[in-house]
Each structure stands twice: as structure tokens, then as C-alpha cells.
Amino acid sequence: MKLAEAQYGLVTRNQARKELSDSAIDRRLAAGHWAVVRPGVYRVVGAPRDERQHALAVALWAGDWSAISHLSAGRLLRLDGCPKPADIDVTVNRSTGLSAPDVLVHRAVLGRLDRVVVDGIPCTSATRTLVDCAPLLAGEQLESAFEHARRMGLTSIDAVVRQLGRGRSGSAVIRAVLAHAQARPAESRLEVRIARLLRKSTLPRPVSQFAIGKFRVDFAWPFFRVVCECDGFAWHGNRLQWKHDRRRIATIEADNWHVVQVTWDDVTKHPNETLDRLTVALRRAA
């Protein structure tokens, strides 16, 4: 069936009934051409199995107006900081007896803006997903997911504020993230990690995403003309971009700015030494 081709090799009994009788469906199952993956949801035998097929099977089983949600939605949306959950999460709008050992069924009313389709799979919007995940993620994980969603244009500070309801679990955690959010989103998880390290230190608060001429730097102390830059090939995407960044740093240094470059290993394995380097740079500038 063409519909199954568009659904990762899946089809529901109700969908199949538009072209086949119940007896024809049962013959395909008995012959081993189709396999049951969820009650009323079948996989065309031979269709490759993957994480997205599994998610869509759960959404089809849960019915109309359901949506993959929470950490499972974070994975579908490819948000930084969202780990793969042990069970798949799905939110349904109605009271239902749905139950499966590998599925966490959440019951909540999803508004029109709370539900999107990603890769053909209904899931909660990034804004709704962030609020749902707030009690499940550590502070840095949540901040990384929020900043990543902002970089992709999937949410905003105002959108998350509107989504927060009174007394929702985890609202205090996400409000703490919002309190530190800058006008421009952080550009990488490394930048989030550095920002959190600086906030916990006694150093003066830097300006994030500061403009120097035609360039923009990760963190800057303009009064001291000191810059802190995230450094690493992985964070720049490709070698050409990495080489361009090296030229950018050289131009900024030529304009009498002192640049302290910080890698992932610096901030994760040697945080105190990293702060010491920044402290020395600021003292020398002063």
C-alpha cells in the first residue's frame, strides 16, 4: 500500500479498510506479509525498523490527537540535551485505558499550537516539549535544549512564558533557565556550559554574543577588552568554517582585544584552571 510507504512501512486496520476487507487484512497477517506491532497497527514485513517507525506506531495506536511527547518528542525534534528515554512517551487528550509496558501514556489537553508533525510523526511542539521535560532534565540539559530550540527558530522566551501554567511540575526549573536567557540564543552546548560556569564564578558578568566590528564573539568584557571564545572543530561544523574562525580571531586580536579560547575539555575537565585563565586576563587588562 502506498500509505504504508509514507508511514515507515506501517498501516492501521482502519486505514487498510479503505482499500481492503477485514478478511483480506487477516489473510495478509496470516500469510506473514504483515506483522502486528501494536493493537490495530501493522508493519509490512521487510520494512526497516528504526526509532521513528517505533514512535509512529505508538502515535497510530494512541489514535487521533495523540502526540509523541516529553523526552521522546525532544528526540524527534533533535534537541540538544534530551537523552533517549527507556520508554516512549505519548500524550492523549482523553481518558483512556491505553497501556503498554514500553509506553508512558500522559493525559493532557493539547491545544492546536501544542501539536506539530515531525518527519511524518505527530509530536508536541518544541515549546510544549520543553515545559513537559523541565522536571525530567538537569539544569544544563534543559538550558541546552532550550537554546537549541531557539537557534532552530522553534521557540522563544515569550512562547515558553506563555506555555507555563500555574503549578506545573518543573516550572521553577525552566523559569531559572529563562532568567538567564539572552536576547540571542547560545550557539552551541559548549557555549551553554561556559555560560553556566561563568555564572557560578565571582568574575564580572560578561556580555554574550557581543559585536566587535563585523564579527560577533561568544562572551566579552568590553571595559577590559577581553573575549572568551568557544573553540573546537566540532562546534564549527567543518574545516572551512574552522579556518574562517581562526582568521576572525586574528582580526579581533589585531584590534587590541585579548582572546581566551576555551575548549570542551577545558570547561568539563579543568573548570577551575579555565576560570583562572580568564581571571588573569581580566586582571592584566585592568
N, C-alpha and C positions, 0 to 999 in steps of 0.2 A: 504494500500500500504506500502511496506517495506520502500520506500523512505521517506514517512511521518514519520515513526517510528524514522528514523535517523535525522529528522528535527523538533523535538519538536511537532510532530503532524501536520506539515504544508506541503503543496504541492502547486505548482503553476499550472496554467492551461497548460502552455507549457510542464511542466514535466509530468502531468497527460495524456497529449495527446499521450505520448509514449506507453501507455497501454490502454487508453480508448478513445472513440469517444467523440466529443463535446456534443452529445445528452446524452451519458451515464454520463458525468460530470454534465450536467444540471439536470438530474434525481436525482443524489446524493444531489445536492443543494436543489432541490425542496422537496425532502423527509426529509430534515433536517439532513442527515448524515454528510454533510459538511457545514461549515459556512464561509461566506466571511469575511476576516479580513482586507484585502487591495484589491484594484482592481487587479484581476488576482491571488490573493493569498488566499488559503482556509485552514481552520483548521478542522481536523477531530473532530467531536463533541465527547466530552468526554476526549479529550487530555487536561491535566492540563495546566493552563495558568500561566506564570511567566514572569519575566523581560527578560530572554533570548529568550523566544518564541517571545515576542514583538519585540525585536531587530532584530531577524532573519526575521520576517515578513516584517519589513521595508527594510532590505537589499534585500530580494527577490523581493519586489515591485520596488525598485530602479533599479534593473537589474544588468547585468554583469559589473564587475569592479567598482561597488559601494563599499563602506565600511562604517560601523558604525564608527563615528569619534568624535573628540573633547571630551567633558565630558562623553558622552555615551561610547566612547571607553575606557576612563580611568576607568569607572565602570567595563567594561568587562575584562579589564586587571588587575582589583583588585588593582589599585594603591592607596596608602595612599593619603589622601588629596583631592581626587576627589569626590565632592558631587554628589548626584543623580540629574540630570537636570530635569527641568519641562517638557521639550520636548526632543524627541530623535534626535540625530544628525546623519546625513548621508552625506557623500561626494560622489559626482558623477563626472565622468570625462568629461561629455559632457553638452552642453547647453540643458536644458530640461524643460518641463512645469510641472514637478512633483511638487505637492503641497498638503499638508495636514495640518490641524490645530494643530496637535500634533507632527509635524516633522519639524526640521530645516534642509533644504536642502542647502548644501555648494557645490560650484562648484570649482574644482581644479583638476589639472593633478596629479594623483598618480603614482609614479614610482613603479617598481617591488618590491623594498625594503620597500616601504611605506605601503604595504598591507600584513596582516597576517590573519590567521584563528585561532580564539579562541573559544573553545567549539563548533566548527562547524559553527561559525559565522564570516564572513569576517569583519575585522575592521582594522583601521590604526595601524601601528607599534607603539611601546611604544615611540620611538624617535619622530616620526611624531606627535603622540598624545600630547606629552609634549610641542612641539612648538606650536601646534594648541591651546592648553589650556592656554598658557602663559598669554594672555590678559584677561583670564576669572577667574584666580585664584589669591588669595592673595599671597604675597611672601612666607610665611611659608607653605601654601598649595602646592605651586609649588615645593618648595625645598623638602618637604616630598615625593611628588610623584616622583621627580627625583631620590632621594636617594633610594626609594623603588624599582624603576625600575632597578637601578644599582645593588642593592642587589640580585635581581632575575636574573641578567645577561641579561636583556632585552635591555639595552642601555649602553652607556659610554659617557664620556666627549667628546671624539673625534667625536662620532656619532652625538651628538647634535650640535656640532660646524659645522659639515658638513651640517646638515639639515637647519641651519639658513640661510635664504636668505636675501638679502638686502631689507630693508624697511618693513619687515614682522611685522605685529602688534604683540606687546608683546616681540619683540626680545631683547629690553633693559632689560626687567624683567628677562628673562631667562639667559641673559649674566651676570646679577648680581648674580644669583644663581651659575653659572659656576665659577665665580671669587672666590667664597669661597669653592668650592668643593675640597676635599682632595683626595689623591691617593686611599684610601679605603673608600667605602661608609659608611654613618652613618647606624647604625644597628637598629634604631627604630625612631619613630616620636618623642619620648621623647628626644632622642639624638639631633635631629634637633632643637627642641625647646630650649634646653640648649645651643647649639652652637650659636643660634641667640641671646640669652640673653647675652652670654659672649662677642659676637662681639660688642654689643651696650654698653658694660661697659667700664670702664677705667682700668680693670685688664689686666695684660700681656696676650698676646695670648698664649693659651695652644697648645700642640701637640695632635691631635686627633688620636685615635686608636694606642696608644703608647705601645710598647712591654716592659714588665718587666719580665725578665726571660722567662719562657714558657707561660706566660699569656699576654693578651692584655687588656688595660684599655681604657675607653671611652675618657677621657681627662687627660693630665698630664702636670705639670710644672716640668720638670726633674731637673732643677737647684735647686728648692726648695724641691724636693721630695714630692710634693703634687699631689694627684689624685682626680679627680671628676668622680664619677661613677653614671650612671643611675640606679635607684633602684626601683623595684616593681615587684610583682609576674607576672603581665600581660605582662611585657616586656621580661620575661624569658621563657614563654611558658608553663611550667609545674613545679610541685613542686620539682621533682628530679633535674631539671636544676637550680631552685632557691636555693636549698640546696648546690649544687655544687658551685654556685656563692658565697655563704657565706663562704665556705672553701677557695675559691680563694682569697677573700678579706682578710681573716685572714692571709694567707700566705704572701700576699703583705705587710700587716701592720707589720708582724714579720720581714720583710726585711727593716724596718725603713722608710716606706713611710706613710704619713698621708693621709687617705682616707676620703673624704667628699662625702657622699651618698645623692643623690638628687632624690626626687620622682616627679611624675606628679603634685601633689598638690603643692609641694614646688615651682616649676617653673611657674605654672599658677596662683596660688593664693597668693604666697608670694615671688615674684621675688626679691624684694629689700633685704629681710631677707636672701634669698639664696646667693645673692652676698656678703652680709655682712659676712656670714659664710666662704665663700671662701677667702674673704679679710683677715679675722682674721687668717685663716690657713696659708696663704702666709706670713703674717707679722711675725707670730711666727716662721715660718721656716727661714725667713731671719735673 
